Amino acid sequence: MSDIAPDPATAAAQIDPATFQRHVGTTFLVDRAADRIPLRLDEVVDARSGGGMLRFSLFFHGPPDRLLAQGTYPFHHDALGAIALFIVPIVGSNAERIVYEACFSRPTPPAPAP
């Protein structure tokens, strides 16, 4: 069963750092043409900065010989299901890995009424 709802509108509201923090160290499979590239979720950086906005980043490590260009890709995870993420290869890549970042910034959900 997926942790994230299949409906895009509902799924967007469920995407938060805690959702991904539970899966640090696990592998996501990324579809590219006829190939699936494994990316390991290495770190979740929660940069909550207030002002009613939720901001955080996901950092993935991928194989050094299979570069994914900046863009949106379908990601598949055993617990989270399928989700489309926009990723960018970033500084920190080396001969052992390519590092990718997915950034999120959205309004925080309103607090429940008392």
N, C-alpha and C positions, 0 to 999 in steps of 0.2 A: 504494500500500500504506500502511496506517495505522501510525503509530508506537505507538499505544495499542491493546491487545488488545480485541476486541469483548466478551469475557466481563467483566461488571462486577467480579467478585472479582479477576480478574487485572489489569484496568485500574486499579483502585484502587492496587494495589501499584506500578504503573508511573508514577503521577502524582507527579512531583517537579519541583523548579525547573528542572533542566537540560533536561527534556523540553520545557518551554515557552520557556526562554531562547533556544533555537535558532530560535524563531518570532516573536520580538519584531519588530514592524513589519509583520506579515502580518495578513490579514483573516480573521476567523471570521464565518460567517453564522449568525444566531440565528433560529430559528423562533418566530414569534408569530402565532397564528391563521393566516390565509392569506398572511402577509407574511414576508419574510426580511430581517432588519436586519443591516447590516454593522457589526461591531465590530472595531477594530484593536487588537491586543495592543500596548500601549505600554510596559509595564514589568513585570518580575518582581522582586519583593523577597523575598529569601531571609533569613528571620529565624530561622535555626536557633538555638534557645536551649537545647539540651541536654536533660538529663533524659529521654533516650530518645524525644523527640518531634521530629518534622519539622514546621516551621511556615513557610509562605510565602504570599504574596499575588500575584495577577495583577491588573493594572490595564488596563482596556480603554477606548477612546474610541469613542463612537458619535455619530450625527447628533443635533443639538440639537432637532430637531422630531419625534423618534420615541422617546419615553421608554419604557423598559422598567421596570416596577415591580419591586420586590424580589421575587425568586422564582427557581425552578429552570427553566432553559430548555435545549432541545437546541441545542448548538453544533455547527457543521460546519466542518471545516478540511481543505484539500487533503491535507496530510501527516499530520495527526493523526487524521483520520476524524471520527466522531461521538462526542460526549461531553456528558453533562448537567452543567451547572454552576449553582450557586446564586450569583447576583450581587445586588449592592446598589448603587444610584446613590449617589454620595458627594459630599462637598464637593470643589470643584475644577471642577465643571461650570460652563459659562458659555454665552454666546451662540453660540460656535463648536463646542461639543461637550458631551456628557454623559459623565462619568467613572463607570465601574463597577468594583467590586472583587469578586473571588472569593477567599476565604480558605481555606486548607487547614491542618489540624492533625491529625496522625496519628502513631501510634507508628513509630519508625524500624525498618526491617527488621533482624533480627538479623544480626550479622557472620557470614560463612561460617566454618565450622570449619576449623582449619589442617590 
